[in-house]
Amino acid sequence: MQRQSRDSTEMVAPLIAGIAVAAAAYAGRYSIRAWQAFKARPPTARVRRFYEGGFQPSMTRREAALILGVRESTPAEKIKEAHRRVMVANHPDAGGSHYLASKINEAKDMMMRRNKGGSGSAF
């Protein structure tokens, strides 16, 4: 009887080792296929939502449009809406910067064609 139980435990160890090797092989195969699928995917376009760069010495219509998030040919009503939206997010009374607020106002003036020469910025 003891010989029979010892034989069964001797048979279990190679079975467990075989299952472990098979599981490792299956996981390796899955990992390789996942990596190949990852490498084969088409490149995605990286869309930058905000303009990256500093301010120009003298504001242009292009820069003003970028600041307000509108096109250069946007009507006056849309410019006012955009100015309000950007100003609410950056107002000095709400913790925003005085410098940015002056640039936002300058951009609105530029887009409304009321730029009074010079940079118009208080800074």
C-alpha positions in Angstrom: 0.0 0.0 0.0 2.8 2.4 0.9 4.5 1.6 -2.4 1.4 2.5 -4.3 1.0 5.9 -2.6 4.7 6.7 -3.1 4.4 5.9 -6.8 1.4 8.3 -7.2 3.2 11.2 -5.5 6.3 10.5 -7.7 4.0 10.8 -10.8 2.3 14.0 -9.6 5.6 16.1 -9.5 6.4 15.7 -13.2 2.7 16.4 -14.1 2.8 19.7 -12.2 6.2 20.6 -13.7 4.7 19.9 -17.2 1.7 22.1 -16.6 3.9 24.9 -15.3 6.1 24.7 -18.5 3.0 24.7 -20.7 1.6 27.7 -18.9 4.9 29.6 -19.3 5.0 28.8 -23.0 1.4 29.9 -23.5 2.1 33.2 -21.6 5.2 33.8 -23.7 3.4 33.2 -26.9 0.6 35.5 -25.9 3.2 38.2 -24.9 5.0 37.9 -28.2 1.7 38.2 -30.2 0.6 41.2 -28.1 3.9 42.9 -28.7 3.8 42.3 -32.4 0.2 43.7 -32.6 1.4 46.8 -30.6 4.2 47.4 -32.9 2.0 46.9 -36.0 -0.6 49.4 -35.0 -0.9 52.5 -37.2 0.8 55.7 -35.8 -1.7 58.0 -34.2 -1.6 61.7 -34.9 -0.7 63.8 -31.8 -3.1 66.7 -31.6 -1.9 69.6 -29.6 -4.8 71.5 -28.2 -2.9 74.6 -27.2 -0.3 76.8 -28.9 3.1 76.1 -27.6 5.3 79.1 -27.6 5.8 82.6 -26.0 4.3 85.9 -27.0 5.6 87.9 -29.9 6.9 91.4 -29.2 4.1 93.0 -31.2 0.8 91.1 -31.4 -0.4 89.9 -34.7 -3.8 88.9 -35.8 -2.6 85.3 -36.0 -1.3 85.4 -32.4 -4.5 87.1 -31.2 -6.6 84.4 -32.9 -4.5 81.7 -31.2 -4.9 83.3 -27.8 -8.7 83.5 -28.1 -9.0 80.1 -29.8 -10.7 81.4 -32.9 -9.9 81.8 -36.6 -8.7 85.1 -37.9 -11.9 85.6 -39.9 -14.3 85.0 -36.9 -17.2 87.5 -36.6 -17.2 90.1 -33.8 -19.9 88.3 -31.8 -17.9 85.0 -31.6 -14.8 87.0 -30.7 -16.6 88.5 -27.7 -17.8 85.0 -26.6 -14.3 83.6 -26.9 -12.9 86.6 -25.0 -15.3 86.0 -22.2 -14.7 82.3 -22.0 -10.9 82.7 -21.9 -11.1 85.7 -19.6 -13.3 83.8 -17.1 -10.6 81.0 -16.9 -7.7 83.5 -16.5 -9.1 86.5 -14.7 -6.8 87.9 -12.0 -9.6 88.0 -9.4 -10.0 84.3 -9.8 -6.3 83.6 -9.3 -5.2 84.2 -12.9 -2.3 86.3 -14.1 -2.5 90.1 -14.7 -0.1 89.6 -17.6 -2.2 86.9 -19.3 -5.4 89.0 -18.7 -3.7 92.0 -20.5 -2.7 89.8 -23.4 -6.2 88.4 -23.7 -7.6 91.9 -23.7 -5.0 92.9 -26.3 -6.0 89.9 -28.4 -9.6 90.9 -28.3 -8.8 94.5 -29.3 -6.6 93.2 -32.1 -9.3 90.9 -33.4 -12.0 93.7 -33.1 -9.6 95.9 -35.2 -9.2 98.4 -32.3 -5.4 98.0 -31.8 -4.1 101.5 -30.9 -0.5 101.1 -32.1 2.4 99.7 -30.1 2.0 96.5 -28.2 -0.9 97.7 -26.2 0.1 95.5 -23.3 0.6 97.0 -19.9 3.7 94.8 -19.5 
